[in-house]
Amino acid sequence: MATKRPKTIAAYIAAASPAAQPHLRQVYKILKSVAPDAEEAIKWGNPFFIEPRFLFAFSAHKAHLSFAPSAKALKAYARELEKHQTTDNFLKIPYSEPVPEKLVRKLAEFQVKAVRARTDDNFW
């Protein structure tokens, strides 16, 4: 039997594994506080904040949460991210470790400012 895909971020978090839910709720709360007026959506199966462009996304995985501000945001905080697992586009937050709240907030705030300052379509 096919499962229903979540249509809201709240439903996405509720459908995630019990191990993922605390991290998802915490990251969601941070992102919501940084971009309270952003549209919330599920795109490509993952939670996104949009204002009017994509601000950031996050997603649950087996052992970690991925937070995707932008490659530019991650590069801007490369020194602070040295102790964390990253890719070009994602900060990986293992469920076995606390959410680095201050760092997630900084990345999100950087991204909001950068998106609001951009006027062209070649941001990402």
Secondary structure, DSSP 8 states (H G I E B T S, - for coil): -------SHHHHHHHS-TTTHHHHHHHHHHHHHHSTTSEEEEETTEEEEESSSEEEEEEE-SSEEEEE--HHHHHHTTTTTTTSEE-SS-EEEETTS---HHHHHHHHHHHHHHHHH--SS---
